Amino acid sequence: MSDSSTDHRDDDQASQATRDIADVAAVEVITTTAVHLMSAAAVKCGLADDPDSEVDLDEARKLINALAGLITAAAPEVSDMHARSLRDGLRTLQLAFREASPIPDPIGKGPGEKWTGPVT
């Protein structure tokens, strides 16, 4: 197969992906992104099948911070139903992070608490 036909196929796939994303509502993109961040953070907090090899609290902190920022910014733009469930998931992750930490952050200084306020 020539490079030209490979490039053409890649262009077609990119064009199809662009058309597909254009049909997706913003709330769906936001919630899907939040779910991906939540899933990754859960694994890094040790909430998956193999916590001994998957826990990485530095990575979890980054993911939870990003998630908190996204949820805080998006909450006014999405329905209360979506915002509430996203906040619940975030709070659960923040508490799991605190529990997994050998030296827990002070209340109000944990991941995402800059945006959410203290989590207890």
N, C-alpha and C positions, 0 to 999 in steps of 0.2 A: 504494500500500500504506500502510496506516495505521501510526502509531507503535505502536499496541497489538499488531498482528500481528507487527511486527518484534521487539518486546520478548518476545513469546511464543516466537518462533522462537529467539531468543538464549537464553532460559531452557531450552528443550528441548536446545539444543546443549551448554550448560553442564551440564545434568543428565546427558546421554549421556557427556560427557567424565569426569564424576565417577564414573559407573558403570564406565567403561572403566579408569580408573586404579585403581579398587578391585580389579580382577582381576589387576593386575600385581604380581609378586613384588618385594619390597624390593631384592633383589640386582639385578634387572633395571633398576629405577629408578636405583639407584646407578651401575651400570656405564654406562647410557645417558647419565647426566649427566656422568660422567667422560669418556666419548668425545666429547661435545660440547665440553667444556672443552679436551680434547687437540686436537681439530680446530681450534678457534679459536686456541689458542696456537701450533700449528704454522704457521698462516697468518701470524700476527703475528711469528713468528721468521723468516719468509722461506722456509718450506718448501713453498710453493704455486707456482702457475703464474707469477705476476707479482710476484716478491719486491721489485722496485724500487718498486712502488707500494703494497705491502701490509705491509711491515715496520713494526712499531711496537713497539719493545722495552718501552716503558712499559706498554702494554696486555698484552703477552706476560707480563711479570713478574706482573701482577695475576692473570692466568689461571692461570699456573703455581703461584703461591702458593695460590690457591683449590683447584686440583687436588690439590696436596700435602696440604693440610688435609683434604680430602674422603677421599683415599686412606688417610691415616694414621688418621683416625677410623673409617673403614668397614672397614679390613682385618680386624679381629677379628670382624666381623659377616658377612663374605662368605667363600666358600670360598677355600682357598689358591690354587687354580687362577685364580680371578678376581683375587685380590690380587696375585699374582705378575705377571700380564700387565699390570695397571694400573701397578704399580711400574716395570716395564720401559719402558712408554710414557712415564711421567713422567721417568725418568732420561734417556731419549733427548731429550726436550724440554729438560731442564735443560742437557744438553751442547750442544744446538743453540743455546740461548740464549747460552751462554758463547762459542760460536764466532762468533755473529752480533754480539756486543758489541764495539764499537771499543775499549773499556776494560773488560776482563772483571772481574767481581767477584772478590774474594779467595776462595779455596777455603773453603767453609762459609758464605759470605755471599750466595750466589746465590739466585735465586728458589726457594722451597720448601725450601731446605736447613735452615731453622729446624726443619722437621718431619722431613726425611729424613736429615739429617746430610750431611756433605761428599760432593759428587759429583765424581769425577775420571775 
